[in-house]
Amino acid sequence: MKKVLHITEAFGGGVQTALYSYVHSSRSEPYEHSLLARARSNDMTNESSNHVFSHAKWVEGNLLQFMKDANAFIAELKPDIVHLHSSKAGFLGRFLKLGGARLVYTPHCYAFEREDISGFAKQVYKTLEKVAISRIDVVAGCSQRECDLAISIGAKRADLLNNYVTYDSEERPQSSQQTTLKLVVLGRVAPQKDPQFLLDTLNHIDPSQLARKFDITWIGGGEAELENKLRTQGITVTGMIPRDDVVNLLKDADLYLHTAAWEGMPLTILEAAKLHLPMVIRSIGATKDLNYPFLAATPEEMAKQMSHCINHYHDIDFYRYTIGLNDAFSEEKQRLALNSIYS
């Protein structure tokens, strides 16, 4: 039995979902998954993760305390593999006392990919990612782009560890052609998910040219100013809600809009695909190569794609396209990837 210790400074959101999927997809493999995490209160959605992992340690305090607790937990567990998640843990983890453990790192989107910082700040983040990169045995990128970026900054090995969502694929009931379509966005209300892109998109839509009315719900919460901007434009904002409620809202929706400005590989897209929820997706580095027809690089393009999908909602075979995404990001592919990375 190999002991795998997952370490993250930012537990919640996509990292939390990804870690749950690793445990689930490798449940028949000889791995014992443990977790050390610094949970942030606004990332927790009334769920306990203690039952998911063989051992779980929750860290409080500053980053120095995080390092001390991580070293102590490594000494206690004696893991075979330490798997770092996200940028802070990915950097700090290079200086941990690993014993004989192999070091794996999944960035979940490199910090230098952010679009809300200056070019100088991006260069600083990229330089930090190069520091002691030789200590990392494998960069397990969640997209091919992330793997390519890892090699470009000096990683000695980069393997694709595809994201995967654990709930079952479901058939969607057909909505009435007279009903108002329910559109949803999922994620933190923050610059990464780019609420302004959605608002700019709506400015390019002419309601008189649409065959049906629609309303929009943003599933998630975040920065108060951005939440208020969305609400001012008639968009419902749920705030942070439990995971089961998120899934129920997705199941009840008719069209998913993905507006993020930067991502590793968006789990929210895979969640929507698993439910065969039609989507219009913003084209960015992580999504531009998806085998999906409704991609849009600008608000103008997003508005055109939205209008097309609304007007031809019952004519488009969305199911065929979501099947393709589910095949590309499957449980079996993730299991095989973990076996290769942890071997």
Backbone hydrogen bonds in HBPLUS format (Angstrom, degrees):
<---DONOR---> <-ACCEPTOR-->    atom                        ^
c    i                          cat <-CA-CA->   ^        H-A-AA   ^      H-
h    n   atom  resd res      DA  || num        DHA   H-A  angle D-A-AA Bond
n    s   type  num  typ     dist DA aas  dist angle  dist       angle   num
A0002-LYS N   A0030-PRO O   2.84 MM  28  6.15 163.6  1.87 158.9 153.2     1
A0032-GLU N   A0002-LYS O   2.77 MM  30  6.09 153.6  1.83 162.3 164.1     2
A0080-ASP N   A0003-LYS O   2.87 MM  77  5.20 142.4  2.01 128.6 140.1     3
A0081-ILE N   A0003-LYS O   3.07 MM  78  6.40 154.7  2.13 163.0 165.6     4
A0004-VAL N   A0032-GLU O   2.85 MM  28  5.89 170.7  1.86 148.0 151.1     5
A0034-SER N   A0004-VAL O   2.80 MM  30  6.15 154.2  1.86 165.0 170.1     6
A0005-LEU N   A0081-ILE O   2.86 MM  76  6.25 167.9  1.87 161.6 163.5     7
A0083-HIS N   A0005-LEU O   2.80 MM  78  6.01 161.6  1.84 146.3 152.8     8
A0006-HIS N   A0034-SER O   2.85 MM  28  6.04 179.8  1.85 145.6 145.6     9
A0036-LEU N   A0006-HIS O   2.84 MM  30  6.23 154.3  1.91 166.5 173.4    10
A0007-ILE N   A0083-HIS O   2.92 MM  76  6.19 159.0  1.96 150.1 153.2    11
A0085-HIS N   A0007-ILE O   2.95 MM  78  6.15 143.2  2.08 168.3 167.2    12
A0008-THR N   A0036-LEU O   3.08 MM  28  6.58 156.3  2.13 158.5 165.9    13
A0038-ARG N   A0008-THR O   3.20 MM  30  6.76 142.9  2.35 146.9 157.1    14
A0016-GLN N   A0012-GLY O   3.39 MM   4  4.68 165.7  2.41 101.9 104.5    15
A0017-THR N   A0013-GLY O   3.14 MM   4  6.46 163.6  2.17 151.5 156.1    16
A0018-ALA N   A0014-GLY O   2.89 MM   4  6.01 158.3  1.93 146.6 152.8    17
A0019-LEU N   A0015-VAL O   2.93 MM   4  6.15 164.0  1.96 154.4 158.1    18
A0020-TYR N   A0016-GLN O   3.04 MM   4  6.28 163.0  2.07 152.6 157.1    19
A0021-SER N   A0017-THR O   3.06 MM   4  6.28 150.9  2.15 142.8 150.9    20
A0022-TYR N   A0018-ALA O   2.99 MM   4  6.36 148.9  2.08 150.1 158.4    21
A0023-VAL N   A0019-LEU O   3.16 MM   4  6.46 164.2  2.19 154.3 157.0    22
A0024-HIS N   A0020-TYR O   2.98 MM   4  6.21 159.3  2.03 147.6 153.9    23
A0025-SER N   A0021-SER O   2.80 MM   4  5.89 175.3  1.80 157.6 158.9    24
A0026-SER N   A0022-TYR O   3.19 MM   4  6.11 143.4  2.33 140.1 148.1    25
A0027-ARG N   A0024-HIS O   3.26 MM   3  5.22 161.6  2.29 112.6 111.6    26
A0029-GLU N   A0026-SER O   2.91 MM   3  5.13 160.4  1.95 113.4 119.5    27
A0031-TYR N   A0029-GLU O   2.84 MM   2  5.70 138.6  2.02 105.1  94.0    28
A0054-SER N   A0033-HIS O   2.77 MM  21  5.86 154.4  1.83 170.9 170.1    29
A0035-LEU N   A0055-HIS O   2.85 MM  20  6.27 155.2  1.91 149.8 158.1    30
A0057-LYS N   A0035-LEU O   2.85 MM  22  6.27 152.0  1.93 150.1 159.5    31
A0037-ALA N   A0057-LYS O   3.05 MM  20  6.51 160.7  2.09 165.9 172.1    32
A0059-VAL N   A0037-ALA O   2.81 MM  22  5.90 165.8  1.83 148.5 152.4    33
A0043-ASP N   A0040-ARG O   2.82 MM   3  5.34 162.2  1.85 121.8 127.1    34
A0052-VAL N   A0049-SER O   3.00 MM   3  5.37 149.9  2.09 111.7 120.9    35
A0066-PHE N   A0062-ASN O   2.97 MM   4  6.30 148.5  2.07 143.6 153.7    36
A0067-MET N   A0063-LEU O   2.94 MM   4  6.24 152.5  2.02 145.9 151.3    37
A0068-LYS N   A0064-LEU O   3.02 MM   4  6.34 161.1  2.06 148.5 153.4    38
A0069-ASP N   A0065-GLN O   2.87 MM   4  6.04 168.4  1.88 155.4 158.3    39
A0070-ALA N   A0066-PHE O   2.93 MM   4  6.06 152.8  2.00 144.0 152.1    40
A0071-ASN N   A0067-MET O   2.94 MM   4  6.17 164.0  1.97 154.1 157.4    41
A0072-ALA N   A0068-LYS O   3.00 MM   4  6.23 158.3  2.05 148.1 154.3    42
A0073-PHE N   A0069-ASP O   2.91 MM   4  6.08 154.7  1.98 146.2 153.1    43
A0074-ILE N   A0070-ALA O   2.92 MM   4  6.12 156.4  1.98 150.6 157.0    44
A0075-ALA N   A0071-ASN O   2.99 MM   4  6.19 159.5  2.03 146.4 151.9    45
A0076-GLU N   A0072-ALA O   2.99 MM   4  6.21 143.9  2.13 139.6 149.5    46
A0077-LEU N   A0073-PHE O   2.86 MM   4  6.03 168.2  1.87 155.0 157.4    47
A0078-LYS N   A0074-ILE O   2.78 MM   4  5.40 157.0  1.83 146.2 153.4    48
A0102-ARG N   A0080-ASP O   2.95 MM  22  6.37 158.9  1.99 148.3 144.5    49
A0082-VAL N   A0102-ARG O   2.85 MM  20  6.18 166.8  1.87 173.8 178.2    50
A0104-VAL N   A0082-VAL O   2.90 MM  22  6.16 169.0  1.91 158.3 159.9    51
A0084-LEU N   A0104-VAL O   2.70 MM  20  6.05 165.1  1.72 157.9 154.0    52
A0106-THR N   A0084-LEU O   2.88 MM  22  6.16 167.9  1.90 158.2 160.1    53
A0086-SER N   A0106-THR O   3.00 MM  20  6.33 158.6  2.04 153.8 155.8    54
A0090-GLY N   A0086-SER O   2.78 MM   4  5.72 147.1  1.89 150.9 161.8    55
A0091-PHE N   A0087-SER O   2.88 MM   4  6.08 137.0  2.06 145.9 154.9    56
A0091-PHE N   A0088-LYS O   3.20 MM   3  5.26 131.2  2.45  96.1 108.2    57
A0092-LEU N   A0088-LYS O   2.89 MM   4  6.08 172.9  1.89 164.0 162.3    58
A0093-GLY N   A0089-ALA O   2.76 MM   4  5.41 152.1  1.84 139.8 147.9    59
A0094-ARG N   A0091-PHE O   3.24 MM   3  5.80 156.6  2.29 112.8 119.0    60
A0095-PHE N   A0092-LEU O   3.00 MM   3  5.75 166.1  2.02 123.0 127.6    61
A0096-LEU N   A0093-GLY O   3.36 MM   3  5.24 169.0  2.37 105.9 105.7    62
A0101-ALA N   A0098-LEU O   3.10 MM   3  5.37 166.9  2.12 126.8 127.9    63
A0137-ASP N   A0103-LEU O   2.83 MM  34  5.30 137.3  2.01 136.0 149.5    64
A0138-VAL N   A0103-LEU O   3.32 MM  35  6.81 153.8  2.39 151.2 156.3    65
A0105-TYR N   A0138-VAL O   3.00 MM  33  6.49 152.1  2.08 155.8 163.1    66
A0140-ALA N   A0105-TYR O   2.84 MM  35  5.84 144.3  1.97 130.8 142.3    67
A0113-GLU N   A0110-TYR O   3.02 MM   3  5.50 161.4  2.06 115.2 119.7    68
A0114-ARG N   A0111-ALA O   3.13 MM   3  5.65 167.9  2.15 116.2 119.8    69
A0122-LYS N   A0118-SER O   3.00 MM   4  6.32 156.9  2.05 149.6 156.2    70
A0123-GLN N   A0119-GLY O   3.05 MM   4  6.29 152.7  2.13 143.2 150.1    71
A0124-VAL N   A0120-PHE O   2.96 MM   4  6.32 149.7  2.05 148.2 157.1    72
A0125-TYR N   A0121-ALA O   2.98 MM   4  6.28 165.2  2.01 155.0 157.7    73
A0126-LYS N   A0122-LYS O   2.94 MM   4  6.19 156.0  2.00 147.2 154.3    74
A0127-THR N   A0123-GLN O   2.90 MM   4  6.09 155.5  1.96 145.9 152.4    75
A0128-LEU N   A0124-VAL O   2.96 MM   4  6.25 157.8  2.01 152.5 158.4    76
A0129-GLU N   A0125-TYR O   3.00 MM   4  6.26 150.0  2.09 145.4 153.4    77
A0130-LYS N   A0127-THR O   3.09 MM   3  5.25 137.9  2.28  99.5 111.2    78
A0131-VAL N   A0128-LEU O   3.10 MM   3  5.26 146.1  2.22 103.1 112.9    79
A0133-ILE N   A0130-LYS O   3.38 MM   3  5.33 157.4  2.44 120.4 114.3    80
A0135-ARG N   A0132-ALA O   3.08 MM   3  5.74 163.4  2.11 116.5 121.5    81
A0136-ILE N   A0133-ILE O   3.08 MM   3  5.58 157.7  2.13 112.5 119.1    82
A0139-VAL N   A0157-ARG O   2.98 MM  18  6.26 165.8  2.00 144.6 149.0    83
A0159-ASP N   A0139-VAL O   2.93 MM  20  6.34 146.0  2.05 150.7 161.6    84
A0141-GLY N   A0159-ASP O   2.93 MM  18  6.16 123.8  2.26 148.6 161.6    85
A0161-LEU N   A0141-GLY O   2.76 MM  20  5.66 176.4  1.76 159.2 160.3    86
A0147-CYS N   A0143-SER O   3.13 MM   4  6.52 152.2  2.21 147.8 155.3    87
A0148-ASP N   A0144-GLN O   2.89 MM   4  6.18 161.3  1.92 153.7 158.5    88
A0149-LEU N   A0145-ARG O   2.88 MM   4  6.13 158.3  1.93 152.2 158.0    89
A0150-ALA N   A0146-GLU O   3.01 MM   4  6.19 151.0  2.10 140.3 148.1    90
A0151-ILE N   A0147-CYS O   3.10 MM   4  6.45 160.9  2.14 154.6 157.9    91
A0152-SER N   A0148-ASP O   3.04 MM   4  6.24 152.7  2.12 144.2 152.3    92
A0153-ILE N   A0149-LEU O   3.18 MM   4  6.47 130.9  2.43 143.6 154.5    93
A0153-ILE N   A0150-ALA O   3.24 MM   3  5.45 141.3  2.40 100.4 110.4    94
A0155-ALA N   A0150-ALA O   2.98 MM   5  5.37 164.0  2.00 145.6 141.0    95
A0154-GLY N   A0151-ILE O   3.14 MM   3  5.20 163.8  2.17 105.5 110.1    96
A0170-GLU N   A0274-LYS O   3.34 MM 104  6.96 145.5  2.47 151.9 159.0    97
A0179-THR N   A0176-SER O   3.34 MM   3  5.53 150.9  2.43 103.1 110.6    98
A0181-LEU N   A0213-LYS O   2.95 MM  32  6.34 156.1  2.01 152.1 144.4    99
A0215-ASP N   A0181-LEU O   2.98 MM  34  6.47 153.2  2.06 169.6 176.7   100
A0254-ASP N   A0182-LYS O   2.76 MM  72  5.12 171.1  1.76 150.1 151.1   101
A0255-LEU N   A0182-LYS O   3.23 MM  73  6.53 146.9  2.35 150.1 148.1   102
A0183-LEU N   A0215-ASP O   2.83 MM  32  5.94 170.0  1.84 168.5 169.1   103
A0217-THR N   A0183-LEU O   2.88 MM  34  6.35 151.7  1.96 150.7 158.3   104
A0184-VAL N   A0255-LEU O   2.92 MM  71  6.42 152.9  2.00 158.3 166.7   105
A0257-LEU N   A0184-VAL O   2.87 MM  73  6.13 165.5  1.89 167.4 170.8   106
A0185-VAL N   A0217-THR O   2.99 MM  32  6.41 148.5  2.09 150.8 154.0   107
A0219-ILE N   A0185-VAL O   2.65 MM  34  5.92 163.4  1.68 172.6 166.5   108
A0187-GLY N   A0219-ILE O   3.00 MM  32  6.32 166.6  2.02 168.5 166.5   109
A0190-ALA N   A0188-ARG O   2.95 MM   2  5.57 115.3  2.38 112.2  95.0   110
A0189-VAL N   A0221-GLY O   3.01 MM  32  5.19 163.5  2.04 108.7 114.0   111
A0223-GLU N   A0189-VAL O   2.91 MM  34  5.92 159.0  1.95 166.6 161.0   112
A0193-LYS N   A0190-ALA O   3.07 MM   3  5.73 124.7  2.39 119.9 131.0   113
A0194-ASP N   A0190-ALA O   3.16 MM   4  6.37 124.9  2.48 141.6 154.6   114
A0194-ASP N   A0191-PRO O   3.01 MM   3  4.63 136.8  2.20  92.2 105.3   115
A0261-ALA N   A0192-GLN O   2.75 MM  69  5.49 156.2  1.80 158.3 166.7   116
A0197-PHE N   A0194-ASP O   3.04 MM   3  5.46 135.1  2.25 109.2 120.0   117
A0198-LEU N   A0195-PRO O   3.05 MM   3  5.21 119.4  2.43  99.1 113.6   118
A0199-LEU N   A0195-PRO O   3.03 MM   4  6.44 159.9  2.07 152.5 158.0   119
A0200-ASP N   A0196-GLN O   2.81 MM   4  6.01 158.6  1.85 151.4 157.2   120
A0201-THR N   A0197-PHE O   2.92 MM   4  6.07 147.4  2.02 139.6 149.0   121
A0202-LEU N   A0198-LEU O   2.99 MM   4  6.32 158.1  2.04 153.3 158.0   122
A0203-ASN N   A0199-LEU O   3.20 MM   4  6.48 139.5  2.37 138.9 149.2   123
A0204-HIS N   A0201-THR O   2.92 MM   3  5.37 151.1  2.00 111.0 120.1   124
A0205-ILE N   A0202-LEU O   3.21 MM   3  5.22 166.6  2.23 105.6 108.8   125
A0209-GLN N   A0206-ASP O   2.86 MM   3  5.58 161.8  1.90 125.9 131.8   126
A0210-LEU N   A0207-PRO O   3.14 MM   3  5.31 165.2  2.17 112.1 114.0   127
A0236-THR N   A0216-ILE O   3.07 MM  20  6.39 156.1  2.12 160.8 155.7   128
A0218-TRP N   A0236-THR O   2.63 MM  18  5.98 169.1  1.65 174.1 173.4   129
A0238-THR N   A0218-TRP O   3.09 MM  20  6.42 164.8  2.11 164.2 166.5   130
A0239-GLY N   A0220-GLY O   2.92 MM  19  4.63 138.2  2.10 131.1 118.2   131
A0227-GLU N   A0223-GLU O   2.89 MM   4  6.18 160.2  1.93 157.9 164.6   132
A0228-ASN N   A0224-ALA O   2.93 MM   4  6.13 159.5  1.97 150.3 155.2   133
A0229-LYS N   A0225-GLU O   3.08 MM   4  6.36 149.3  2.18 140.9 149.1   134
A0230-LEU N   A0226-LEU O   3.08 MM   4  6.38 155.5  2.15 149.8 155.4   135
A0231-ARG N   A0227-GLU O   2.97 MM   4  6.28 165.5  1.99 154.2 158.2   136
A0232-THR N   A0228-ASN O   2.87 MM   4  5.99 153.0  1.94 147.5 154.8   137
A0233-GLN N   A0230-LEU O   3.04 MM   3  5.34 135.9  2.24 103.7 115.5   138
A0235-ILE N   A0230-LEU O   3.09 MM   5  5.31 159.6  2.14 143.1 138.3   139
A0234-GLY N   A0231-ARG O   2.93 MM   3  5.05 157.0  1.98 113.8 114.6   140
A0245-ASP N   A0242-PRO O   3.04 MM   3  5.43 123.3  2.38 106.0 119.8   141
A0246-VAL N   A0242-PRO O   3.12 MM   4  6.52 149.5  2.21 149.0 158.3   142
A0246-VAL N   A0243-ARG O   3.06 MM   3  5.05 117.4  2.47  95.1 110.7   143
A0247-VAL N   A0243-ARG O   3.05 MM   4  6.41 163.1  2.08 158.8 161.5   144
A0248-ASN N   A0244-ASP O   3.03 MM   4  6.25 157.6  2.08 144.6 150.9   145
A0249-LEU N   A0245-ASP O   3.02 MM   4  6.23 153.4  2.09 146.1 152.3   146
A0250-LEU N   A0246-VAL O   3.02 MM   4  6.35 153.7  2.09 150.0 157.6   147
A0251-LYS N   A0247-VAL O   2.90 MM   4  6.17 157.1  1.96 151.4 157.8   148
A0252-ASP N   A0248-ASN O   3.07 MM   4  6.22 140.0  2.24 138.3 148.5   149
A0253-ALA N   A0250-LEU O   3.17 MM   3  5.14 153.5  2.25 100.3 108.3   150
A0256-TYR N   A0278-PRO O   2.75 MM  22  6.13 162.4  1.78 150.3 156.0   151
A0280-VAL N   A0256-TYR O   2.90 MM  24  6.37 147.3  2.01 163.0 171.2   152
A0258-HIS N   A0280-VAL O   2.97 MM  22  6.38 162.4  2.00 159.0 162.6   153
A0282-ARG N   A0258-HIS O   2.81 MM  24  5.75 142.7  1.94 145.1 157.2   154
A0270-LEU N   A0267-LEU O   3.02 MM   3  5.04 113.0  2.48  95.2 111.3   155
A0271-GLU N   A0267-LEU O   2.83 MM   4  6.14 149.1  1.92 152.8 162.5   156
A0272-ALA N   A0268-THR O   3.02 MM   4  6.22 160.4  2.06 144.4 148.9   157
A0273-ALA N   A0269-ILE O   2.88 MM   4  6.12 155.7  1.94 145.6 153.1   158
A0274-LYS N   A0270-LEU O   2.91 MM   4  6.05 151.6  1.99 142.5 149.4   159
A0275-LEU N   A0271-GLU O   3.32 MM   4  6.59 140.2  2.48 139.4 148.7   160
A0275-LEU N   A0272-ALA O   3.17 MM   3  5.26 130.6  2.43  96.9 109.6   161
A0277-LEU N   A0272-ALA O   2.88 MM   5  5.10 173.9  1.88 151.9 150.0   162
A0276-HIS N   A0273-ALA O   2.86 MM   3  4.69 157.1  1.91 103.3 109.3   163
A0281-ILE N   A0294-PHE O   2.92 MM  13  6.27 167.8  1.93 165.4 166.9   164
A0296-ALA N   A0281-ILE O   2.89 MM  15  6.24 139.0  2.06 151.1 158.0   165
A0283-SER N   A0296-ALA O   2.76 MM  13  5.19 159.3  1.80 117.4 123.0   166
A0287-THR N   A0284-ILE O   3.05 MM   3  5.36 141.5  2.21 109.0 120.0   167
A0288-LYS N   A0284-ILE O   2.87 MM   4  5.51 146.2  1.99 171.1 169.3   168
A0290-LEU N   A0287-THR O   2.98 MM   3  5.38 168.3  1.99 119.9 122.7   169
A0292-TYR N   A0290-LEU O   2.86 MM   2  5.43 132.6  2.09 104.8  90.3   170
A0302-MET N   A0298-THR O   2.86 MM   4  6.13 160.5  1.90 155.1 161.4   171
A0303-ALA N   A0299-PRO O   2.87 MM   4  6.04 155.4  1.93 147.9 153.9   172
A0304-LYS N   A0300-GLU O   3.12 MM   4  6.42 154.1  2.19 143.9 150.3   173
A0305-GLN N   A0301-GLU O   2.93 MM   4  6.20 162.7  1.96 154.6 159.0   174
A0306-MET N   A0302-MET O   2.84 MM   4  6.00 162.5  1.87 152.4 157.7   175
A0307-SER N   A0303-ALA O   2.94 MM   4  6.06 164.6  1.97 146.9 151.4   176
A0308-HIS N   A0304-LYS O   2.93 MM   4  6.10 158.1  1.98 146.5 152.8   177
A0309-CYS N   A0305-GLN O   2.92 MM   4  6.12 164.6  1.95 151.6 155.5   178
A0310-ILE N   A0306-MET O   2.88 MM   4  6.07 156.0  1.93 153.2 160.1   179
A0311-ASN N   A0307-SER O   2.91 MM   4  6.02 166.7  1.93 150.8 154.7   180
A0312-HIS N   A0308-HIS O   2.96 MM   4  5.98 141.4  2.11 144.8 154.6   181
A0315-ASP N   A0312-HIS O   2.96 MM   3  5.13 154.5  2.03 109.1 117.4   182
A0316-ILE N   A0312-HIS O   3.18 MM   4  6.25 141.8  2.33 166.1 170.1   183
A0321-TYR N   A0318-PHE O   3.00 MM   3  5.37 123.0  2.34 105.5 119.6   184
A0322-THR N   A0318-PHE O   3.08 MM   4  6.44 156.5  2.14 157.1 164.2   185
A0323-ILE N   A0319-TYR O   2.97 MM   4  6.14 153.1  2.04 152.3 159.4   186
A0324-GLY N   A0320-ARG O   3.36 MM   4  6.59 152.5  2.44 137.2 143.1   187
A0325-LEU N   A0321-TYR O   3.29 MM   4  6.67 151.5  2.37 142.5 149.0   188
A0326-ASN N   A0322-THR O   2.97 MM   4  6.23 158.6  2.02 150.4 156.2   189
A0327-ASP N   A0323-ILE O   2.98 MM   4  6.24 151.7  2.06 150.8 158.1   190
A0328-ALA N   A0324-GLY O   3.13 MM   4  6.32 150.6  2.22 141.9 149.5   191
A0329-PHE N   A0325-LEU O   3.05 MM   4  6.22 139.4  2.22 146.1 156.2   192
A0334-GLN N   A0330-SER O   3.18 MM   4  6.46 153.7  2.26 142.6 149.7   193
A0335-ARG N   A0331-GLU O   2.91 MM   4  6.18 157.9  1.96 153.0 159.4   194
A0336-LEU N   A0332-GLU O   3.03 MM   4  6.26 166.4  2.05 153.2 155.7   195
A0337-ALA N   A0333-LYS O   3.03 MM   4  6.14 152.5  2.11 140.9 148.8   196
A0338-LEU N   A0334-GLN O   2.91 MM   4  6.16 161.2  1.95 154.6 158.7   197
A0339-ASN N   A0335-ARG O   3.05 MM   4  6.32 158.5  2.09 149.4 155.1   198
A0340-SER N   A0336-LEU O   3.09 MM   4  6.35 153.8  2.16 144.5 151.0   199
A0341-ILE N   A0337-ALA O   2.91 MM   4  6.14 162.9  1.94 154.9 159.8   200
A0342-TYR N   A0338-LEU O   2.83 MM   4  5.84 161.3  1.87 154.2 158.8   201
